[in-house]
């Protein structure tokens, strides 16, 4: 039994897979089992931040694996401490860090921070409510799923934890904050919600409003973080200082990792929270190498040049194919083009795959682009050349 049959026989059917079998990759190029090459504008859903087959990352992982992979958080883990230091110093935020294994786990940690913060409040009324936005996405664990402001995601798995309130938009958040609110959790650019950036001035106004009322501002940077926005965190690009930041995806270039950063440095006591695998030697050593690679790209200006070129290419597609697309959305290398219908969106993704270009779907009929941050100019040109050929057939 091989390939598709093997997968269908033994793996739970929780994914609508495309049964291409990738066997090798180099930066933004993948090869399948038949030797065909694909341009990857998806990077494992924003995970492979330094591309495929990155020799520096592979070398760091190999070197660490030969020494120690895991000992548990009962003992000091040197690369974990160094990665926490790196995240804090590069961000400029006065925070401490907890490491987990995924974005959903990072958001679970943030929710526990918010609830303990609310429990510790000296007022007469217990503060437990967390406000999130409609069209948001915060993960697939039971609590993170309930934090996700999409009703379609809440079927089958109830009863859910109480205390989550969904705002229609930023302005609605101001109306929903009350004496029982402990935190607001939001994405500065909604990944699953259509690559929709929040209004910058609106976010700054919200930050001031929440600080005046002692309510936490928690920013889900699982997808926007680790230079995806052009800065280490989108929060920096927005000019705000959140109380809590969650991060995952691109931090270790494909090795599972998640992290919660918070200004509430002493919110947890030993035993309040934990993770068996979180922050082990392998994942944090990989994270250190990824940050080193991307920090150089950022400082050299190479990352910004790629962002500018990629954005220009997407704008050009909207001009060339006005019957298909409305506009370009997003920022950094978290981009999208808004299709004029769900049918067009699906056709674009399907036809792009036939021309061997990997792109993703998002809400609001958006075709989503999350290329490796190390994307070369040649790969970019080749990818858009193939994409144009795909669009001509729609």
LINBEL-V383092 format. One record per helix or strand of 2 or more residues. SS is the DSSP state (H for helix, E for strand). FROM is the first residue (numbers start at 1). TO is the last residue. If there is no record, write none. Layout:
SS&FROM&TO, SS&FROM&TO
This chain:
H&3&10, E&22&27, E&29&32, E&37&40, H&43&46, H&55&67, H&78&91, E&96&100, H&103&119, E&129&134, H&142&147, H&151&154, E&164&167, H&170&176, E&181&186, E&189&190, E&196&197, H&200&213, E&216&220, H&234&238, E&244&247, H&249&252, E&258&262, H&281&300, H&302&320, E&325&331, E&334&339, H&342&354, E&357&358, E&360&362, E&366&369, H&377&392
